[in-house]
Amino acid sequence: MNKSKQLIFDGHNDTITNLYYPHRGGGRSFFVRSERGHIDLPRARTGGLAGGLFAVFVTNDNWMKGPPKEDLTVRKGGYEIKLASPVPFEKARATTRLLVDSFFDLIEQSGRQMKLACTVEEIKQCVGDNVLAAVLHFEGAETIDTDLAALHEYYKQGLRSLGICWSRPNAYGCGVPFRFPASPDTGPGLTEDGKRLVRECNRLGILIDLAHLNLKGFFDVAAITDKPLVVSHSAAHALCASARNLTDRQLDAIKESHGLIGVSFFRNDLRGDGELEPDTPLSALVDQVRYLVDRIGVEHVAFGSDFDGATVPRELGDAAGLPKLVDALRQAGFNRDELDKVCFHNWMRVLGDTWK
């Protein structure tokens, strides 16, 4: 990595899924610069991407290339995507095993250019060694059986971050749909199994990711956890009334817990008009960062790109374009200390507070 670039740690990418399924990633290699997808090793180095949470995500079969057209309803000033159906445990378990194997295969094939990181010290060592730090994350707990045996198995393999839900229900809680305009208050809170899952993740030192979780589930976690509240990829509902985004009340709870929101680059979470427009300006992302910093403080805001899983502003492009975002934030008045926090140090603090 070019050490003159701003050091960036990213809270969410779907690169493992993108690479595993050729009809998503085009059969590209992670080690060769490509025009497909958002992250490969050359583009990560160009953009200053030092590491991040690499998600394992079990997609619904009919969502392999994104939501089917027949599931998308677009209307003036809004849209709705049909909520994805639950994934059976056996399918989730089998798919997760394949994707986790793929994740470790990628690390092995990297020739020590990429490493699994399970501690903040390991992330910082990777930075010093010019190695991409990869934290293993599950986006949705469908693959965890309710006796939590699999949670312990995956923890031993290196799992250090777990999203309770994606945008569908499971045994632990309910995710929010992709809908605009809409409130995140879309269903019941955590199940009793969900509450046990939170407590056990706290005990083990696994980060609980509240991205995609509905409002009642969010506050159920807040009432249980003794760790910072973390949402890996979302944005402010006040600026973009997507059900995926966080209300001011949720943001204030994150601040109170000394937690963090990773700002999503997904155009659906950025635009105040609800238009599904790939030419969403980079300024919409800057506006989100500014609102969040003003609301809850710079110590509680970071990046959660959703690279390789979402449509991002065309001006940004991919991981190689991250310096454009940093420059735009600098031009918007963010100083070096603030940028260091948003780009890297806030994630290190929260991970350290969670994993210890």
C-alpha positions as CSV (number, residue, x, y, z in Angstrom):
1,M,0.0,0.0,0.0
2,N,1.1,3.5,-0.8
3,K,1.7,4.9,2.7
4,S,1.2,8.5,1.5
5,K,-2.5,7.7,1.0
6,Q,-5.1,8.0,3.7
7,L,-5.3,4.7,5.6
8,I,-8.8,3.2,5.3
9,F,-10.5,0.3,7.1
10,D,-13.9,-0.6,5.7
11,G,-16.8,-2.0,7.7
12,H,-18.5,-4.1,5.0
13,N,-17.9,-5.7,1.6
14,D,-19.5,-8.6,-0.3
15,T,-16.3,-9.5,-2.2
16,I,-16.2,-13.2,-1.1
17,T,-19.7,-13.8,-2.5
18,N,-19.0,-11.7,-5.6
19,L,-15.9,-13.8,-6.4
20,Y,-17.4,-17.1,-5.5
21,Y,-20.3,-16.9,-8.0
22,P,-19.0,-16.2,-11.5
23,H,-22.4,-14.8,-12.6
24,R,-22.0,-12.1,-10.0
25,G,-18.3,-11.3,-10.3
26,G,-17.7,-12.4,-13.9
27,G,-15.1,-15.0,-12.9
28,R,-12.5,-12.3,-12.1
29,S,-9.4,-12.9,-10.0
30,F,-8.9,-11.0,-6.7
31,F,-5.2,-10.6,-7.6
32,V,-5.6,-9.0,-11.0
33,R,-6.9,-5.5,-11.5
34,S,-10.4,-5.7,-13.1
35,E,-13.1,-3.4,-14.4
36,R,-15.7,-5.7,-12.7
37,G,-16.8,-5.5,-9.1
38,H,-15.3,-3.1,-6.6
39,I,-12.4,-4.7,-4.7
40,D,-9.4,-6.6,-5.9
41,L,-5.9,-6.4,-4.4
42,P,-4.5,-3.9,-6.9
43,R,-7.4,-1.6,-6.5
44,A,-7.3,-1.9,-2.7
45,R,-3.7,-0.8,-2.8
46,T,-4.4,2.1,-5.1
47,G,-7.2,3.3,-2.9
48,G,-5.4,3.0,0.5
49,L,-7.7,0.2,1.6
50,A,-5.9,-1.5,4.5
51,G,-8.5,-4.0,5.4
52,G,-12.1,-4.6,6.4
53,L,-14.9,-6.9,7.3
54,F,-15.3,-9.5,4.6
55,A,-18.8,-10.8,4.6
56,V,-20.0,-14.3,4.1
57,F,-23.6,-13.9,2.8
58,V,-26.1,-16.6,1.9
59,T,-28.2,-15.2,-0.9
60,N,-31.6,-16.3,-1.9
61,D,-31.4,-18.4,-5.1
62,N,-33.4,-15.9,-7.2
63,W,-31.2,-13.0,-5.9
64,M,-27.9,-14.2,-7.3
65,K,-27.5,-11.1,-9.6
66,G,-29.5,-8.8,-7.3
67,P,-33.2,-8.5,-6.7
68,P,-35.3,-9.9,-9.6
69,K,-37.1,-7.3,-11.7
70,E,-40.5,-8.8,-10.8
71,D,-39.7,-8.2,-7.1
72,L,-39.0,-4.4,-7.6
73,T,-41.8,-1.9,-7.6
74,V,-40.8,1.7,-8.6
75,R,-43.2,4.5,-8.1
76,K,-42.9,8.3,-8.1
77,G,-40.8,9.3,-5.2
78,G,-40.1,5.8,-4.0
79,Y,-39.5,2.1,-4.5
80,E,-40.1,-1.3,-2.8
81,I,-38.3,-4.6,-3.2
82,K,-40.2,-7.7,-2.1
83,L,-38.8,-8.9,1.2
84,A,-36.6,-12.0,0.6
85,S,-37.8,-15.3,1.9
86,P,-36.1,-17.0,4.8
87,V,-33.2,-19.4,4.0
88,P,-33.5,-22.9,5.5
89,F,-30.8,-23.8,8.0
90,E,-29.3,-26.7,6.1
91,K,-28.9,-24.6,2.9
92,A,-27.4,-21.8,4.9
93,R,-25.0,-24.1,6.6
94,A,-23.8,-25.8,3.4
95,T,-23.4,-22.5,1.5
96,T,-21.6,-20.8,4.4
97,R,-19.1,-23.7,4.6
98,L,-18.3,-23.3,0.9
99,L,-17.9,-19.5,1.2
100,V,-15.7,-19.8,4.3
101,D,-13.5,-22.3,2.5
102,S,-13.4,-19.8,-0.4
103,F,-12.3,-17.0,2.0
104,F,-9.5,-19.1,3.4
105,D,-8.5,-20.3,0.0
106,L,-8.2,-16.6,-1.1
107,I,-5.9,-15.9,1.9
108,E,-3.7,-19.0,1.1
109,Q,-3.5,-18.0,-2.6
110,S,-2.5,-14.4,-1.7
111,G,1.1,-15.5,-0.9
112,R,0.9,-13.5,2.4
113,Q,-0.5,-10.4,0.8
114,M,-3.7,-10.9,2.7
115,K,-4.2,-12.3,6.2
116,L,-7.0,-13.2,8.6
117,A,-7.1,-10.7,11.5
118,C,-8.8,-11.6,14.8
119,T,-7.3,-8.8,17.0
120,V,-6.7,-5.1,16.5
121,E,-3.0,-5.8,17.0
122,E,-3.1,-8.2,14.0
123,I,-4.8,-5.5,11.9
124,K,-2.1,-3.0,12.8
125,Q,0.6,-5.6,12.1
126,C,-0.9,-6.2,8.7
127,V,-0.8,-2.4,8.0
128,G,2.9,-2.3,9.0
129,D,3.7,-5.3,6.8
130,N,1.7,-3.9,3.8
131,V,-0.8,-6.8,4.0
132,L,-4.5,-6.6,3.5
133,A,-6.2,-7.4,6.8
134,A,-9.4,-9.5,6.5
135,V,-11.9,-9.9,9.3
136,L,-14.3,-12.8,8.9
137,H,-17.9,-11.6,9.1
138,F,-21.3,-13.3,8.6
139,E,-24.1,-11.2,7.2
140,G,-27.0,-12.9,8.8
141,A,-27.1,-15.6,11.4
142,E,-29.1,-18.2,9.4
143,T,-26.1,-20.5,9.5
144,I,-25.9,-20.5,13.3
145,D,-28.1,-23.3,14.9
146,T,-30.1,-22.2,17.9
147,D,-28.0,-24.3,20.3
148,L,-25.2,-22.0,19.2
149,A,-22.7,-24.9,18.6
150,A,-21.9,-23.5,15.2
151,L,-21.1,-20.1,16.7
152,H,-18.3,-21.6,18.8
153,E,-17.1,-23.6,15.8
154,Y,-16.8,-20.6,13.6
155,Y,-15.3,-18.5,16.4
156,K,-12.5,-21.0,16.5
157,Q,-12.0,-20.6,12.7
158,G,-11.8,-16.8,13.1
159,L,-15.3,-15.4,13.0
160,R,-15.2,-12.1,14.8
161,S,-18.3,-10.2,13.5
162,L,-21.9,-11.4,13.0
163,G,-24.9,-9.6,11.6
164,I,-28.1,-10.9,13.3
165,C,-30.2,-10.5,10.1
166,W,-30.0,-9.6,6.5
167,S,-33.2,-8.1,5.0
168,R,-35.3,-11.2,5.8
169,P,-36.5,-12.9,9.0
170,N,-34.6,-15.7,10.6
171,A,-34.6,-17.6,13.9
172,Y,-33.1,-14.6,15.8
173,G,-35.0,-11.6,14.5
174,C,-36.4,-9.7,11.5
175,G,-34.6,-7.6,8.9
176,V,-35.9,-4.5,7.3
177,P,-37.1,-4.5,3.7
178,F,-35.6,-2.4,0.9
179,R,-38.2,0.3,0.8
180,F,-38.4,4.1,0.4
181,P,-39.9,6.0,2.0
182,A,-40.3,3.8,5.0
183,S,-39.6,3.5,8.7
184,P,-37.2,0.8,10.1
185,D,-40.0,-0.1,12.5
186,T,-41.2,-3.0,10.4
187,G,-41.8,-5.9,12.7
188,P,-41.2,-7.7,16.0
189,G,-38.0,-7.6,18.0
190,L,-35.5,-10.3,18.8
191,T,-36.7,-13.8,19.6
192,E,-35.6,-15.4,22.8
193,D,-32.9,-17.3,20.7
194,G,-31.8,-13.9,19.4
195,K,-31.3,-12.5,22.9
196,R,-29.2,-15.6,23.8
197,L,-27.2,-15.1,20.6
198,V,-26.4,-11.5,21.6
199,R,-25.3,-12.6,25.1
200,E,-23.1,-15.4,23.8
201,C,-21.4,-13.1,21.2
202,N,-20.7,-10.6,24.0
203,R,-19.1,-13.4,26.1
204,L,-17.0,-14.7,23.2
205,G,-16.0,-11.3,21.9
206,I,-17.8,-11.4,18.6
207,L,-19.0,-8.0,17.2
208,I,-22.8,-7.8,16.8
209,D,-23.6,-6.0,13.6
210,L,-27.0,-4.3,13.6
211,A,-27.1,-3.5,9.9
212,H,-30.4,-4.7,8.3
213,L,-32.0,-5.3,11.7
214,N,-35.3,-3.7,12.3
215,L,-36.0,-0.9,14.9
216,K,-37.4,-3.1,17.7
217,G,-34.5,-5.6,17.2
218,F,-32.0,-2.8,17.4
219,F,-33.3,-1.6,20.7
220,D,-33.6,-5.1,22.1
221,V,-29.9,-5.5,21.5
222,A,-29.2,-2.1,23.1
223,A,-31.0,-3.3,26.2
224,I,-29.0,-6.5,26.4
225,T,-25.5,-5.9,25.2
226,D,-22.6,-4.7,27.3
227,K,-20.6,-3.8,24.1
228,P,-20.7,-0.7,21.8
229,L,-23.7,-0.7,19.3
230,V,-22.3,-1.1,15.8
231,V,-24.0,-0.8,12.4
232,S,-21.5,-1.7,9.8
233,H,-23.2,-0.2,6.7
234,S,-26.1,2.2,6.9
235,A,-26.9,5.9,6.8
236,A,-29.1,8.7,8.3
237,H,-32.8,8.3,7.9
238,A,-33.2,12.0,8.3
239,L,-31.4,12.5,4.9
240,C,-32.7,9.4,3.1
241,A,-35.9,7.8,4.3
242,S,-34.9,4.3,3.4
243,A,-36.0,1.6,5.8
244,R,-32.4,0.5,5.9
245,N,-31.3,3.8,7.5
246,L,-31.1,4.8,11.1
247,T,-33.4,7.2,12.9
248,D,-31.9,10.0,15.0
249,R,-33.1,8.0,18.1
250,Q,-31.0,5.0,16.9
251,L,-28.0,7.3,16.2
252,D,-28.2,8.8,19.7
253,A,-28.2,5.2,21.2
254,I,-25.0,4.5,19.2
255,K,-23.4,7.6,20.6
256,E,-24.4,6.7,24.1
257,S,-22.9,3.3,23.8
258,H,-19.7,4.7,22.4
259,G,-20.5,2.7,19.2
260,L,-20.2,3.4,15.5
261,I,-22.0,3.6,12.2
262,G,-20.2,2.7,9.0
263,V,-21.6,5.0,6.3
264,S,-22.9,2.9,3.4
265,F,-21.9,3.9,-0.1
266,F,-25.1,2.3,-1.5
267,R,-26.9,4.9,-3.6
268,N,-30.3,3.7,-2.3
269,D,-29.2,4.7,1.2
270,L,-27.9,8.1,0.2
271,R,-30.4,9.9,-2.0
272,G,-33.1,12.0,-0.4
273,D,-35.4,11.7,-3.4
274,G,-35.4,7.9,-3.5
275,E,-34.3,7.8,-7.1
276,L,-32.4,4.6,-8.1
277,E,-29.8,6.6,-10.0
278,P,-26.2,5.4,-10.4
279,D,-25.1,8.9,-11.1
280,T,-25.8,9.8,-7.5
281,P,-23.2,12.5,-6.7
282,L,-20.4,11.9,-4.3
283,S,-21.7,15.0,-2.4
284,A,-24.6,12.9,-1.2
285,L,-22.1,10.6,0.6
286,V,-20.3,13.6,2.0
287,D,-23.6,15.1,3.2
288,Q,-24.3,11.8,5.1
289,V,-20.9,11.9,6.8
290,R,-21.4,15.5,7.8
291,Y,-24.9,14.9,9.2
292,L,-23.7,11.9,11.2
293,V,-20.7,13.7,12.6
294,D,-22.7,16.7,13.6
295,R,-25.4,14.5,15.2
296,I,-23.3,12.0,17.2
297,G,-19.7,13.2,16.9
298,V,-16.7,12.3,14.7
299,E,-15.7,9.4,17.1
300,H,-18.8,7.4,16.1
301,V,-18.7,7.6,12.3
302,A,-16.7,5.4,9.9
303,F,-17.0,3.8,6.5
304,G,-19.1,0.7,5.6
305,S,-18.9,0.7,1.8
306,D,-21.0,-2.3,0.8
307,F,-18.5,-2.7,-2.1
308,D,-19.3,-5.7,-4.3
309,G,-22.8,-5.8,-2.9
310,A,-24.4,-2.5,-4.0
311,T,-24.5,0.2,-6.6
312,V,-22.2,3.0,-5.5
313,P,-21.8,6.6,-6.9
314,R,-20.3,6.3,-10.3
315,E,-17.9,9.2,-9.5
316,L,-16.4,7.0,-6.7
317,G,-16.4,3.9,-8.9
318,D,-14.6,1.3,-6.7
319,A,-11.9,0.8,-4.1
320,A,-9.4,2.6,-6.2
321,G,-11.6,5.7,-6.0
322,L,-11.5,6.0,-2.2
323,P,-9.0,8.9,-2.4
324,K,-11.7,10.9,-4.2
325,L,-14.0,10.5,-1.2
326,V,-11.2,11.5,1.2
327,D,-10.5,14.6,-0.9
328,A,-14.2,15.4,-1.0
329,L,-14.4,15.2,2.8
330,R,-11.3,17.3,3.1
331,Q,-12.8,19.9,0.8
332,A,-16.0,19.8,3.0
333,G,-13.9,20.9,6.0
334,F,-12.8,17.7,7.7
335,N,-9.2,18.0,9.1
336,R,-6.5,15.4,9.2
337,D,-7.3,14.2,12.7
338,E,-11.0,13.8,11.8
339,L,-10.2,11.9,8.6
340,D,-7.9,9.6,10.5
341,K,-10.8,8.8,12.9
342,V,-13.4,8.3,10.2
343,C,-11.2,6.3,7.9
344,F,-9.4,4.0,10.3
345,H,-9.1,4.7,14.0
346,N,-12.8,4.6,15.0
347,W,-13.1,1.0,13.7
348,M,-10.0,0.1,15.7
349,R,-11.4,1.5,18.9
350,V,-14.8,-0.3,18.5
351,L,-13.2,-3.6,17.5
352,G,-10.8,-3.4,20.4
353,D,-13.7,-2.6,22.8
354,T,-15.7,-5.5,21.5
355,W,-13.1,-8.2,21.0
356,K,-11.3,-7.9,24.4
